Amino acid sequence: MGFCSSNFKKIFILYCMKKIHFKVVKLNRVFTNIAIAFILLIVGGFAVFAGVHYTATPASSVVNGAYYSGDKSSNKVSLMINVYWGTEYLDEILDILDEKNVKTTFFIGGTWAVMNESYLKKIDERGHELANHGYHHKDHDKISQEENIKQIKNTHVIVEKLLGKEMNLFAPPSGAYNKTTVNAASSLGYKTIMWTRDTIDWRDKDSELVYDRAVKDACGGDLVLMHPTEHTTKALPKIIDCLQEKGLKVTTVSDTIEGVVN
């Protein structure tokens, strides 16, 4: 009996150890899966956030009615400057553009235009193209057709009243748009403009980073998004020099997208 009892105890202990090992392995797998899911969630969330401002260049120049680039067979590129803030850097930016003999496109926010009439006139007097960036910097993919029209039209009316000029290019704030936005813009005679490359200068306050994003692998048809920030102003002469050294002509958005069929 003593021998059988001893064997039974050994068998029972081995059985218990196997059960415990199985549960530990299973538990480790659960924790591993949770960890992987958590990492993917973080990475995915960052991609969604970053995707609003830094998207891959589409193969086609026009996607869902919006222009992401101009004529890729040309040597034309545009520096599209969105203006809702950064007024204190505009004088220097305009001087740099004059020194480099470059004309480009400024997308104007309506509320900014109301408070900065003198700067609006300076941009126009220097021979740059004026375009529409909405009135209140809203996400246009989250508002109605009526509100889309209102936001675009109000800015149009202000610029027309102050300068006697009409605009026909609209850049959705934050790049947020949908079919309703494109249709609303089109009903007012506007083309919806996105970008080929984003300097993300609103987030990364690094002139070298802004420079790299603006010029790396630059080619004809590129629409380069930027804002009047201190670090962009610092990088601007170098950006223009590099693009011109590549044989590219820095010009307005209208000139760059000319000939592209929507």
N, C-alpha and C positions, 0 to 999 in steps of 0.2 A: 504493500500500500504506500510505504514511504517513497519508493521509486516512482510509482505512478503519480503520486501527489507532486513530487518534484518536477517531473516532466510537464505535468499540467500547468504548474506555475510558470515554467519557462515558455511554454506555448502561449499562455495567456499574456505574459509580458511582451512577447514578440508581436502578438496580435495588437496589443494596445499601442506599441511603438509605431507600428505600421499605420494605424489609424491616425495617430497624432501627426506623423510625417505627411500623410496625405492631406490632412487639414491645413498644415502649415504651408505646403506647396500651393494648395488651392487658395489660401489666404494671400500668399505672396503674389499669385497671379491676379487676384482681385485688386490689390494695391497697385500692382504694375499697370493694369488696365486703367485704373483711376488716374494714375500719374500721367500716362500717355494722353488720356482724354483731356486732362487739365492743360497740358502743354499745347495740344492742338487747338484748344479753345483760345489760349492766349495768342498763339501765332495767328489764328484765324481772325481774331478780333483786331489785332494790329493791322493785318492785311486789309480788312474792311475799312479801318480808319485811314490808313495810308492811301488806299485806293481812290479816295475822293480827290486827293490832290496829286497823286503820282501814279499814273496809269501807263500801261504798256502801249506803245504806238500801234494802232490798228493797221492792218495791211492796206485797207482802203482809206482814201483821203476823207471820204464822207461816210459816216456811220449813223444810222437812225436819224438822218436829216441834219446832223451836226458836222461841221468841218473840224477834223483833227489835224489836218495838214494842208499845205497848198500843193502846187504843181511839183511833184517829186523829180520831174525830169528837168526842172529849171535850176538856176543857181540862187534863187531868192529865198531868204529866211526873214522872219519877223520877230522882233522883241515886243511882245504884247504886255503893256504895263497897266495893271489894274489899280485904280486909284479910289480908295475910300479913306485912306489915312496916309501918313508919311509926307504931308505937305511940306515939311521943313527941308526935305531933300530934293524937292522938285527943281529949284533954281540950279543946283549943281548938276542934276541929271540933264536938264535942258542945255546947260553950257557944254557938257561933255558931248551930247548929241550934235551940237553945233560945231564943235571942234573937230569931230569925226565926220562931219558932213553927212549925217545919217537922219533920215526921217522914219518914224515908226508910228505905232498906234497906241493911244491911251484910251483904255476903257473906263469911262467915268461913272461913278456912283451918283445918283440923283441928290441925295442928302448932302454929299460933299460939294457938288456943284452949287447948290443954294448958298452955302457958307463960304465958298472960295471962288467967287466970280472972277476976281483979278487973275488967279492962277489958271482958271479955265481959258481966259483970254490969252494968257501968255503961251499956253500950249498951242493954241490955234494960230497965234501970230508967228510962232516959230515954224509953222508949216507942217505940223504933225496931224495925223488923222485922229479924229475923235470918234469914239464908239460908245455903245451903251452897256452899262454894267448893272442895270436895275436901279430901283430907287432906294429900297431899305435893306439891301443885302440879304434877302430871304432865300431859302432853299426852294427853288422854283418847281422842283418835283413834288413838293408837298402842298402846293396851293392850286386853286381852281384856275380854269381857263380865263375867267373874268379877272381874277387877281393877277395872273401872269400878264395879261394885256395892260392892266392898270400900272403895274410896276415898270414895265418897259415904256409905255406911252408917257407916263409922268416925267421920266428922265428925258425922253425925246423932246417933249414940249419945253422943258426948262432950257435945254441947250439951244433949241431953235429960237426961243425968245431972247436969250442972252447974246447969241452970236449970229442969228439969222441963218443958221446952217442945219441941215438935216443929217441924221446918221442912219446907217443901214446894217450895222453889225452889232450883234448882241452876245456878250459872254455871260453865261449864267453864274451868279455868285457861287463859290465853292465847287463849281463844275456840276451842280445839282440840277438835272433837267430830265424831262421825259417827253413823250410824244405830244402831250398837251402843251408843254413849253415851246417846242419847235413849231407847232401849229399856231400858237398865239403870236410868236415872233414873226412867222411868215405872213400872218394876216395883217401885220403892220408894215410889211415890206422889208423885214429883217432876215438876215442869215444868222443862224446860231453857230457860234465859234467856241470850240474847245481848245485843246493844245496838243502838241506833239511831245513836248518835254516840259517838265515843271521844275523850277529851281528850288521850290519849297522854302523860299527865303523868308516866309512869314514864321516858320518854325525854327529853322537852323540858322542861327546868327553867325555864319562863318563864310567870309567872302571867297575863300578858296573852294569851298564846297559848292557855293553858288556858281562860281566860274566853271568848275568841272561839269556840273549838271547842264549848264548852258551850251558847252562846246564839245563835249565828248561825243565822238562819232556823228557830229553835226553834218547834215546834208540838205540839199535843196528841198524846199517845201516845209521846212521846220517852222513851227509856231512855238516860240519860247515864252513861257509864262513867268512873269516876275512882278514885283511890287516896289514902290519907292521906299526902300529901307536903307539904313546906313551901310550895311555890308554889300547890298546890291549896287549901291552907288559907287562904292570902293572897287567892286569887281568890273563895273561896266566898261571902262576904257579897255581893259584887258580882254573882255569878252568880244567887243567889237573888232579889236585888232586880230584876234585869233580867227574869228569867222571870216574876215576879209582875207587873211593869209591863206585860208582854205579855198579861196576863190569864190566865196559866197557874197551875195549882195544883201546887205541889211536894209529892208524896206518895209512898207506898210503891210498890214494884213490883207487889205483889198488887193494890193499888187501881187502878193504871194499866192492868194487863192484864185487869181484870175485864170480863167480857162478850165478850172476844175468843175466837172459836171455833178450837180447834186441829184 
